[in-house]
Every structure is written in C-alpha cells, then in structure tokens.
Amino acid sequence: MSTSDRKTMRVAFQGEPGAFSEAARIQLLGGAITTVPRATFEAAFTAIAEGAANAFLAPVENTLAGSVVRVYDLLLQSRLTIVEETILPIEHHLIGVPGATLAGPSFRGFASHGPRACERFFFLTSGS
C-alpha cells in the first residue's frame, strides 16, 4: 500500500483513542491514516458497510486470555477477510501512592474488565 493510499485510509477499531488497537494500527499502518473508533466490536465491523471506514483492525489473540472469540464469531458472520497482522507487546502499569505495597491492608484490589482482568490477575499472582 502506497503512502498516498494510507493518507486517505479510514480504519475502524473497537475502543477509544489511545486504546491498544489504535497502537497496533500505528505499528501496522503508520500515523497518516484516519482512525474510526467504535464502542463495540459489532459497531467496528459495521463501520465498513456504513461507509465510515474502509478497513477494520481487531485483536484476535491475547497471550494470557486466549482467543478473542467475539471477533472470530463476527468474522464468520461477515464477508471481511484478514489481510495483514501485527503483534503488539502490551505493557500494563499498576500505579499507587507513595508507600503503597501489594501486601497487607493497603492493597484491597483492582477494577478491570474482560481480558484485562485476566492479564492483571496473572501479574498480581506471578509476582512480576
């Protein structure tokens, strides 16, 4: 794909600006394209049919949580095909106030969702 094609490309992804999918988009396609953030995978898949995007970037695997099954389900229901892939190393940071530790009464837990909860649980139980 030429640089001029990328400047007019609109890529849908599930999430908000700054999400890991947007980072994967930059890694795969560079910063010249337009992003089309969508709240759900379903909305991101339909962005192409609606004319809001001409490509869709979605995670299909998560090293700790496994396959992103909803994306596979939606792929099977659509006419879209996978044309490229990228691997994006993910880094999470647990931030606390000075003097806080993961042991004892100062740490009461964390809040998260879906695959992120699995990743954070692995981090907290592995001691890394």
N, C-alpha and C positions, 0 to 999 in steps of 0.2 A: 504494500500500500504506500502510495507516494505521500510526501509531506502535505501537498495541497489537498489531497483527499482527506487527510486527518483533520485539517482545519475546519472542514465542513461536516465532519462526522459527529453524530449525537449518540452517546452511549448511555443507555438506561442501566441502573443498578439499584438493588434494594438497600436502602439506608439513607443516611443524611450525609451532606458534605463532610468530608473528613473520615468517613467510615473506611474499614479495611478494603471493601470492594472498590472504593474510589482510589485508594492507594494502589491496588492491583491494576486498575485502569491506567494510572500514570506509569507504572512499571512496564506494562504491556504496550501501551499506545502513545505514551508521551503526554505532555501537558497541553498540547494545542487543541485537543478535541473538547467538545461541549458535553458536560455531564447532565444526565436527566435522572435525578434522584427520585425514588419511589418508596412509599411506606412499606409495601409488601412485595414478596416475590411475584404474586399474581399481577399486581399493578405494573411491575417492571416488565414482565412477559408481554403484557398487552400494550405497552408503550410503542412497540414497533407497529402493531396493527392500527393503532390510533394515529400513527404518523408523527408521534412526538420524538421518536428515536429511530435510528437505522441500524442499531446493534444493541446487544444486551450482554452485560458481564455479570456472571453469577458464580458463587462458590459451589463446588460440587463435592469437595472433600475437606475434612478437618482432621488433622493428625491425631488429636486427642478424642474428639467426639464422633469421628467416623464420617460416613456419607451424609450429605445434606439432602435427605430423602425428598423433601418437598420440591427441590429443584429438579431432581430426576423425574418425579411424577409430572411436573409441568412440562418438562422436555418431551416426555412421551405423548402428552396431550397436544403438543404444538407441532408446527412444521419447521421450527428452528433447528439448526444443527450446530454442533461445536466446530469452530474453525481454527481456534488458537487456544493456547493455555499458557498460564504463567504460575509460578509458585511464589507465594509471598510469605516470607517468615513473619510471624506475628510475635510481638512483644507486649506484654502487659506489665503494668506497674501498680503495685499496691502502695498507696500513699497514706501516711499517717502523721500525726502531730509529733513534735519532738518528744522523745522519751517513751513513745508507744512501742509495744512489742506484740508479737503474735502469741505470746504465752501469758497466762494469768488473766486477771479480770479486766485488763484494759482492752483486750480484743474480744468483742462479742459476736462477730460475724461479718458477713458482707452481703450485699444485694447484687443480683445479676439476673441474666435470662439465658435460656436455651444453651447453646454450645459454650457461651462464655462462662456459665456456671460450672460446666464440666472442666474447662481449662483452669479456672481459678481453684476449684477443689483439688485438682491434680497438683497445682503449685503449692497450696497450703499443706497438703498431706505429704508431699515429697521432701519438703524442707529446702527446696531450691528457690 
